């Protein structure tokens, strides 16, 4: 969650990111940086990110409407997305519902406003991705001139972005369409559109986690008087220059992945235990004194990011989802540069291998256990 903002009162503001690279030659991690810049261009970003722990919020995707509400002057004339952008939004809505039923087991999320925009049109809905599905999805369409109005009254420039934010009773999800991402040089269709569905599903998984895990994260922030800049890259930002620390993270990640694919149950457990041993030694050596709080922070962020990555991965390889070859997708997901995402993904893959699907009732449900706590239960 590179660009997220966390306040002492409010645990999490979801944010833009790209989950996997389309090809080895394109650094998709730069998409997160680009989207972060787009968000920071409007002055209210930090204000928007506050008050996120006041309620559970749900991720929304938008359906491009075939017609807009009739209007009269001076209301702007209606607009519509391009056929390809509309197809992507439609696909994303169905992917969210499919993933909730078949992958994550998410059964209930509250309504929130969805804002999807192309280079010249904004579509909004208050219930497009509520779970369970509403009987009627409502939409409005409004043209824009390069500046996108947001539900809380603020504005942002139209660019590559994907995030959830809110203040008071106004909570909303914002994502630009594939045509905007492609114009910015992020990638090309059809692979880009498929990747962007996985991005949306990653964000959606966090929606289900805010309520259960948010208070724990908020208490950590309050206890340690952490700044608004605190985010899921806190460990990496603190120790990125420590070669031994970074090498341990890489080795732990490798062992978790080996455990995930090990055919023998005993060998899978041995590999996972070795990874946990290394992690504990790393934490005991360096996460001490003023950095001791990062032990708990790492646990929470690995839960958020690992579950999010796992969700996107599972949809991409599912025959009724992205239908992409498992080996190719796995390779893309394991060469990321963000520790919380890469090790979190490996950890959840190992957990799923050793504990079965029961972990999801906590990670996407009641938040009673973190993924590390559940893994320890399975291997010790």
Buried (B, 14 or more C-beta within 10 A) or exposed (E): BBBBBBBBEBBBBBBBBBBBBBEEEBEBBEBBBBBBBBBEEBEBBEBBBBBBBBBBBBBBBBBBBEEBEEEEEEEBEBBBBBEBBBBBBBBBBBBBBBBBBEBBBBEEBBBBBBBBBBBBBBBBBBBBBBBEBBEEBEBBBBBBEEEBBBBBEBBBEBBBBBBBBBBEEBBBBBBBBBBBBBEBEBBBBEBBBBBBBBBBBBBBBBBBBBBBBBEBBBEBBEEBEBEBEBBBBBBBBBBEEBEEBBEBBEBBBBBBBBBBEBEEEEEBBBBBBBBBEBBEEBBEEBBEEEBEBBBBBBBBBBBBBBBBBBBBBBBBBBEEBBEBEEEEBBEBBBEBEBBBBBBBBBBBBBBBBBBEEEBBEBBBBEBEBBBBEBBBEBBE
